[in-house]
Amino acid sequence: MSEIPPHNIPSRGLRLAGIVFLAVAITVAVTGVVSRLHHDKELHKELVRANIDTVNVVHPQYGPSMQELILPGNVTAYIDAPIYARVNGYLKTWYTDIGARVKKGELLGIIETPELDEEIMRARATLATAQSNLELANITAKRWQNLLVSDSVSRQSVDEKTADAKAKQDLVNAAKANLETLLAQQAFNRVVSPFDGVVTERNTDIGKLINLGSNSGQALFRVADIHKLRIYVDVPQSYASLIQEKMKAKLYFPEHPGKAYTATLTSTANAVRVASRTMAVELQMDNQNGEVLPGTYAEVHFEMPSRSNVFMIPASTLLFRKEGLQVAIVGPDNKVILKHIVIGRDLGRIEEVINGLDANDKIIDSPSDSIAQGEVVRVKSDQHGAKS
């Protein structure tokens, strides 16, 4: 019986089958990886689109018909006068100290004036001499006029004596004027209050050297009339046109918490300072009981009409870009429009916009920092009104 020989598979066929299998495996693996990467990319796009393109919008709201403007104010006395000496000398005595209430003409102090007293004595002596010379000249002129009747003297001599008498009269008048000037100066040795008020400073004492005028040192006394107060406020240029004379304002002082005082606007500078772009205004308030002190700080509250076309929007809608302050608006076809705006007052979580918005604008709330002009968005919610 014959044996069947074993079946021999050619080695070349086996290698070809292995290569084909390996190629198929690699193709399947690559296809799987590419498919997964594409899926991840699409998923990432969906997530990005969900986070950026879905937005909430708010509508700008008109501001109130009246607005409150709060500014700092400086309080001064109705009249505040430093009292300087009008004569040189030494302070003999003073009668009023700080806090004293004085009447107009009341004596504050007396100045000793030894040099001026000597000048007055010399002026009186000069006047007496001039009056004696005038008396003699008048007698001589009258005698020569009597001699002229009998032709005992010439007309020329009579005229000379008459002219000499007139000259002596002029010397008397000059001496009188000089004495009156010195006596008027001497009267200033009495330092008196120029008006009813309170003494707020005393910068001298007995025996102190007193110099004439305001350029030689500090004032002797300072008197203030505080029955009425003046309040000065610097109003920003943007509000200057809303300020009207006789308008009322409320004043609040730190030392009187919770209490409001009423003041009336009496005048404005009618000009804006270039350095600060503000206009100075003056208000006045009654202070008969002296409750408010001059020199204090006041918080001044103005109630004034709001500007037209002023809108209120949440502060969360603002975009701070290098191009300036902007907001993102949802326009036609849900495309983003970036608008430049001008802010009025910053009220914390609410901003006052005085230019750049329309009433029908849909403003994106909390926009992404990367939001761009023309980007398509999807509105998730539409809210009306600024969130307080």
Phi, psi and omega in degrees: 000131184274146179270145179275130181286144179298150181277124182256118178274130181299136180296331180293320180297320180296318179297319180296320179295321179295321180294317181298316180298316180297319180296318179296319180296317180296319180298316179298317181295314181297318179299320179294317180295315180298317180298320181292318178298319178296320179295318179296321180295317179295322178295319178297318178299319180296320179294316179297317180296323181292325183278326187260317189279342178268116187231158171256141181237152175231158179253139177294142180245143176295143177288171179295158181294331176241147179231151179255127178249122182249123183224155175281148179226151177252127184263131176229162176293157179298317172227134181223109188236124169282137183255112179257163178280145175255000178221158175271148177162210180230142180290121180278315179195159173232152188244343183229138177249180182300142180090349181287135175268128187235157176259163177299129181086357180290141184286127178261324181189168179232137181251130172281134184231071183298319181293318179293325178297320178295319179297322180294320178297317178295321180295324179292320178295319178298320179294319179297318178297317180296322179292322177295316178296324178293319180299316178294320180295323179294318179297316181296316181297320179294320179296317181291328176293325177291323179292333180295332181297323180265013180058031179279339178228162180277158177300324181299317181294321178296317180297323179295317180293323178294318179294324179294322178295321178294321178297320178295326177295321177296323178295322177296316179298319179294319179295320177298315181297319179296318179295320179295323178296316179294321179294324177296320177295321180297329180296337180282000174289348173264109180273117184238162178282133181281348181197170175291134179180201180233141178282117181258345178214144167226110187249028181215171178205169185301132179088354182286141179292132181248129178252144182291138170087174184268352183267359185254004180160189182280164181293150177290312180225166172224128183240135181233138173264109187249014178292341174220148183239150174253137179238122181254131184228140174261112183265128178303150183305322184294343180249359185300324182289343181270351182280128180233143177295148181072005175286151183267156176216152176258135180247138177232136183240140181301327182280352177232068186298137176081356182253130181256138176245147182257134177230156180244133178285120185257330182199159175229161180287343183055030177201149179256130177291133182292321185294318185250351184056043177230158178245130180280134176231154180240132173242157177229145178220147177288143180214047185300325182273000178066024183291323180260134184262141175294151182092356182275169177263139178233145172260115188259125181250115176261135170255117184219158179298143177286156174291154175285150178058039173258130183245155176246129179225156177294146178294338181289353180270352187282143173242122180261102183244164177294338177284347182127185182284130184222164167229153179261125182251139173274112182262197178302148180060024178059032177263143183284134173238125179267124181244137173277138181230163176241123182273138174267267179261144174264110183257024180092254180279351178240139179243141176264123182252121183258353179197142173114350183241156172242156184297332185266005181293141173256106186265131179286126179271135181052057181290155176291147179297338182265004182299141188230159177300132177085356179292138180273132181231166176239125183282121179271315178216150183237110183253150179248129176098150177281139180280124181276000000 
